[in-house]
Amino acid sequence: MLYYWMVRFLKYFNMLSEIKKMSVAKEEAKNLLDRLPDHVSWGDIMYEFYVKEKIMTALKAAENGKVISHDKVKRRFLSK
């Protein structure tokens, strides 16, 4: 009986460690998929992942101060 519980504990512990290893990106991808409707197409899924990745990249750049002011962007586009 002790062996049975030890095996169950080890399986449970292994499952927990696998869950902890799951990357943040993978968890966010699963959450994104869960929020989409059941009749979604592959194209829709890829678009959602693309937009999510672009937003995350932009937020990371903003956190690191790698942004350009609105006025500088305006000057660049209007000067051409």
Secondary structure by P-SEA (a helix, b strand, c coil): caaaaaaaaaaaaaaaaaaaaccaaaaaaaaaaaaccccccaaaaaaaaaaaaaaaaaaaaaaacccccaaaaaaaaaac
